[in-house]
Amino acid sequence: MRKVLVLLTAFALTSPSYGGELTDQEILKKIQELEAKVEKLEQENRELRSLLSARGGVIAPARKRDRELKVGGRVLFRFSQTQDLTEAGGKSIYGDPGNGFTVRKARLFVKGKVSDDFKYKIQIRADRGAPVELWDAYVVYKPSELPISVKLGQFKVPLSLSYLKSGTELSLPERPLAVNKIAPVWRDVGVELSYKPVRGYRLVGAVLNGEGWSPDKIYNSDRKYLYVLAFEGVPLNNPSYMFKFRLGYETGTDASSKLVYTRYGATSVKRHLIDAEATLKLKDYSLTLEGGYLFDNPTDGRDSDGKSVSLGNAKGYYVQADYGLPFEPKLHLVGRYSWLDPNDDVDDRNDLSYTTFGAYYLIHGWQAAVRTSYTFANQRKTEEIDDNLFTAELQLLF
């Protein structure tokens, strides 16, 4: 129903019979206002049905939605050029093994619903030409009359706000340095419980294997688990402003092969990770501000032989601005600064800061878009490496 109302409104606003010409921003604002009204009506409907049920009244069954099955995917074609690839160790700062062209992402998914309460998603990938592998495989159970949902399977670790944002809608080619290096930016296998106490707020808890994901780590071999608790809210959302935050805490044993601590010999650590991130949208000015701070106090670091590894705290932050040009709303300019210290007071070799300037153009929304960026990579405590990076990419969703 919501989609129908929004589409009808968009048609009416853009038709000649609608009194006078409207700018794209005015049309978007009116659509957002309509969506807010529809959401409010749906919330009132749920509250009234719950009240009637509590009083013992008879409730007519809610209209059943059609069962859905969608097959889709993503292709991301990238060109990258590192300032001095040899000096940079043969890889770009984002892990691309060389200069030139690559298929950065190639993904295919199937998702749908078997009923109003159950939905599912299965996704495979072959990024950078790697062998095809399972990337997502989960089922979500959401009772229609309860403010809870349960997710089971393989999915994103639900901690970082930046990581949980779809990669298809990133303003720059990669996520912030601090997020990529400290947060669990990978999939894991487990169960997630989500509870919405009031409108606009959500509490999330998850229990995961703590192995990350790779073909040889899909099982919990060490019999230890990883725990995530997060609180997310949107205290402000109107036609002019939107503010969203997410506070998360991760603890338990993490043995992912992508841990930043592996460069110090630790293949397993006990995490005490705090993640605080937020987004502020100034809709009237087409300006989006993002920022975050991450701090981890890893303990019980172990190498592959089970020997103890001494580690310092890992900390980092980022700030980012995304501005849509008023004369061309499809074109956005982006700037970001991200800072990282992955082994505080122990080792300064990997202390980094990245300053990135870029732009993206929405050819057909995010379905067909181009991004470009230039990153100044700074080794803050060691000799400088000429690993500044230029990136340009084309994204197609289908």
N, C-alpha and C positions, 0 to 999 in steps of 0.2 A: 504493500500500500504506500509506504513511504517513497519508494522509487517512482511509483506512478505519479504521485503528487508533485514530486520534485521535477520530473520530466515535463509534466503539463505546465508547471509554472515557468520553467526555462523556455518552453515553446511560446507561451503567451508573452513573456518579456521580450523575446527577440522577434516576434511577429510585427508587421507594419501596423496592425490595429492597436497595438499597445501604445497609449498616448505619448508620443515623443520618443526621441532617441535616448538610449541608456548606454552608459559606458560599461565595459566588462566588469569593472569593480562594483558598480551599482547592481548589476545582474547577480554577481556572486554573493553580494551582501543580502539581497532579497531571497536568494535560494537558501542561504544559511539561516535566515530568519524563519523560513518555512520549515526547514529541517528541525529547528529548535521547537517549533510549535507541535510538529508531529511527534517528536520525542516526548514532549510534555503530556500529550494526549495518551500516548502509549503507557507512560508511567502512571497516570491517573487511572487508566483502565486496569492495570495490574493491582493498584492499591484498592480499588473498589471491589474487584473480584475476590481479593484476599479478605477484605472486611466482610463481604457477604458470606464467604465460606466459613469464617470464624463464627458467624452468627447462626450457622446451620442452614443457610439458604441453599437453594438449588442453583447451580451455575451451568449455563449452557456451554457445551464444549466450544473451546476457541476454534476459530477457523484454521484448518490444517493447511500448512504450506505444502506446495508441491515438492516432491522429492527432487533433488538436484544432483546432477553429475556434470562436473566441469573438467575438461582436459586443457591444460595450458602449459606455458613454459616461458623461458627467458634465454635470450642470446645477448651476450655482452662482448663486443668486439673492441679490443684496446690496442692503442699504440703508445709505447713508453720509451723514453730516452733518458738514461742516467748520464750525468755529467762525465764521470770517468768510471766505467763499469768494472774495469780491472782493479782499480783502487778500492772500489766498493765491494770487492769480493765476489764478483760475478753475478750478483743479484741486485735488483732495485731495493729501495727501502721498504717496499711492500711485498717483496718476495718473488717478483717476476724474474725468471732465470734468463735474463738477457735483454737487449734492446730490440725494438722493432714491433712487429704485430703479433698478437696472440688472441685466442678466444678465451678471454678471462673467465667467463661463466657460460655454461651450456646446461640448462636444467629443464626438466620435464616433470609435471605433476598431474595427479588426479585427486580431486577432492569432491566431497558431496555430503549428502545426508541420507540416512536410512529411515529417519523419522524426525519429528520436531525436536526430539531430545538428544539424538545422536548424530554427530558428524565426524568426518575423518579426512585425513590428508596423507598421501604418499608421494614423495618426491625423490627423484634420482638426479645425479649430476655427473658431469665429466669436465670439471673446470681445468683450464690450462692443458687440455689434452690428456688428463689423467684417466685411468680406467674408470668405467662407470661404477658408481657406488650409491648405496642407499643414503639419503640425506635426511629426510623426514619420514616418519611412519608413526602416526598417532591417532587416537580416538578421543573425542571430547564428549562427555555426557553432561548435559545441562537441563535439569528438570524445569519445565516451563513455568511452574508456580513457585520456584525457590530461587533465591539470589546467589546460588552457588554453581560451580562447574568443576568437573574433574577431567584432567587430561592424563592419558596413559600412553607411553610409548617412547619414541625417540624424537626430541624436539630441542629448540633453543633453551639453554640455561636461562631461566627467567630472572635475571638480575639487572643488567645494564639497560637503561632507557634507550641509549643509542643503538645497542645491538638488537633490541627487540623491534626497533623501527625497521620496516622492510628495506632490504638493500636496493630495491627497485626505486626508492624515493630518496636516496641519499643526495645531498647537494654537491658533494665532492666524490671523487672516485673511491675513496676509502674512508673508513671511520677514523675518529681521532686517535692519535698515537697512544695516549694514556689508556683509552678503552681497549685498543687492540692488544696492548701489552700486559695489562693488569686484570681486566675483567675476563670472565669465562666466555669468550666469543666463539663458542663451538656448540655442537649438539651433545646431548647425553641421554641416557636411558633412565626413566623413572616415572614418578607420578607427581602431578601438580594439582593443588587444590586452590581454587579462586573463590573469594567471597566478596560480594558487594553489599556492605552494610547500609549505605545510602547512595543516592544518585550521584555519580561523578567520582566515586571513590572505590578503591578495590584493594583487598588484602590477599596476598599470594604466598603460599607456602609450597615447597617442593622437596622431595627426597630423591636423590639421584645416585647412580653408581659411583660417580666421581672419577670415571675413567676417561672422560671425554669421549671421542669416538674414533675408532679405526678398526679395520677388520679383525685385528687380534685383541681388541679391548672391548668388544661388545658385551662381554660378561664381567661381572664384578669379581675379579680374581683375588683381590686382597680382603674381601668381606668387610670392607669399610665403606661408609657412605658420605655423601656430600649433602648439606642442608642449606636451603635458601629461604629467606623470609624477606618479603618486599611489601611496601605500602605505596600505592600510586593514587594520585588525585588530580582533579581538574577543578580547582576552586573558583576559577573565572573563565567564562566562555560566553561571549555575546558577539553581536555583529562587529564590534571594534577590537576586542581583545580576547586572547586565549592564553591561559597560563596552566601548564602541566608540570608535575614533579613526580619523581620516583625515588624513594629511599630504600636501599636494599642492604642486606647483610648475608654473607656466605660464611659457613663454617663447616668443619668436617674435613675428611681427607680427599685431596684432589691429586690425581695421578695422570692428568691429561698430558699427552706428548707435546702440546702447544704451550705449556706453562713457560712464562718468562724465566723461571728459575732453572730451567734445564740448561741454560748457558753457563750456570755456575755448578753444574753437576748433579743437581737435585731432580730426581724423577718423580718424587712424591713429597707433598707437604701438607700440613694441616693449616687450612685457611682461617683467617680472621679478617675478612674483607668487608669494608664499608664502602658503599657506592651511593653518591648523591648527585642526581642529574635533574635538569629542568629545561623547559622550553617556554619562551614567551613570544607570542605572535601579536604584532601590531598591524592588524588587518587593513586599517585605513591607509597605512604607509607601505604595505607590501613588504614588511620587515619582520624577519624571524630571528630571534636571539636564542642561542643554546649554550649551555655550559655544564660542567660537571667536575667533581672531585672524587678521587678514589684513593683509598688507603688500605694496605694489607699488612698484617703482622704475622708472617708465616712462621710456624714452629714445626718441630719434628721433621726437618728436611732430611730426606734419605736419597742416596744414590742407588744405582741399579743393583749394587751388591748389598744394600741394606745398611750401609755405613752412614753415620750422621754427617750432615752438611750444614755449616753455619751460614745463615742468611740474615740480611738486614731487612728493614721494612721497605715495602714498595709503595710509592706514592706518585700521583700525577694529577694533572687537571687540564681542562681545555675550555676555550671560549670560541664562539663562532657566530658570525652574522651572515644572513642571507637576505639580499635586497632585490625585489622585483622592480625592474625599470618601469616608470609610469607610462612612458610612451610605447613600450613593448612588453606587456605583462608576461609573455612567454620567456623572456630573457632575464636571467637572474645573475647577479654578481655575488660572490661568496668570499669570505675571508675567515681564516681560522689560525689560532695559536694553540699548540699543545705541548706540554712539558712532562718529562718523565724522569724519575729516579728509581730504578727497579731494585736497588740493593743499598739502601741508605746507610752511610757510616761504615760500610764494609768494603765496597768496590765501586769506583767511579767510572769504570770503563764504558758503561752503557748508559750514562746520563745523557739524555737527548732533549732537544726541543725542535719542533717543526713549525715553520711559518708557511702557510699555504694561501695562495690566491687563485681563484678560479671562477668559472662561469658555467652555466648550463642553459640549454634552450629546449623547451618542451614543444616538439614538432606536433605531436598529437597527445598532449598530456604526457604522463610518464610511460605510456605505451610505446612511444617512439621519441627518444630524447638523446641529446648529445651532451657530454660533459668534458671539460678540460680544466687542467690545473697545473700550477708550478709550485713545487715545495722546496723551500730552503731548509736543508737538514743541518742542524748544528750539534756537533759533539761538544758538549759543554765543558767537560773536564779533561779531555784528551786531545791529541793532535787532530786537526780538522781533516776530514775525508771529503773528496769531491764527489759526493753522492746526491747532489741536488737532482730533482726528478721532474721531468715534464710528462704529462699524461693527457691523452685525448681518447675518448671512447664513445661508441654508439650503442645504445640499448634498444632492444626490441622485445616487447612482450606480446604473447599471442595466446 
